């Protein structure tokens, strides 16, 4: 199998039946590529030039939980597995952090600090807030586990209803009764543009939208309109477009906390990714299908 760095070679060296060979993105592939059945890609989706060098490729194992950059680009007959389970904790931490920052007015106190002003203000609290978590997979479950100790009440929404989880078709009825809406869904044809003007209009006055998913899940112009009107607030780790270009209205929109797609960028993240990847590849090497297998667009 081919891996993009020395950390990957070390992490996979203990997996039975696997020989990990390092390759450098953009350089000629090593001679072992002709026999490679598994590829762990670098940061960008590979193109036809690499597929031609990998005639025995059977599995692409990602180091990310999202697969939207790869859907439709994988050669026919090749499996695609994600790194679901590696980043849920850090993404959940980011959501909790931005909500606490917004409710406790930490930005206001930070500005007062910089201006050497002793400013005492009453703040809001996360306690008792009703949080609607749209996305009931690993990310959503990790978030719920962290929010409930703050005495926040979570309602889970998945693409289809099941025990303890509402279906997306129930969103119009659920949105008006929640203080926070957190997006933790993959980007697919079903979720692209999900949060449009009607979705936002159904949210209660003063509610907070948190996007920990992908930028195109939200219709940016519709969100800018709500923020400019002052009816909603938002915290975004992702945007559409991304990166956000100079002069874009989101830079100056009121009521917005913005971070540059760093929710999962934390110490130890790479090692956690490789731990999940190693387990997935071990299943494949043992004749099983990976647990995080992606079949086309999901």
Buried (B, 14 or more C-beta within 10 A) or exposed (E): BBBBBEBBBEBBEEBEEBEBBBBEEEEEBBEBBEEBBBBBBBEEBBEEEBBEBBEEBBBBBBBBBBBBBBBEEBBEEBBBBBBBBBBBBBBBBBBBBBBBBBBBBBEEBEEBEEEEEEEEEEEEEBEEBBBBBBBBBBBBBBBBEBBEEBEBBBBBBBBEBEEEBBEBEEBEEBBEEBBBBBBBBBBBEEBBBBBEEEBBBBBBEEBBBBBBBBBBBBBBEBBBBBBEEEBBBBBBBBBBEBEBEEEBBBEEBEBBBBBEBEBBBBEEBBEBBBBBBBBBBBBBBEEEEBEBBBEEEE
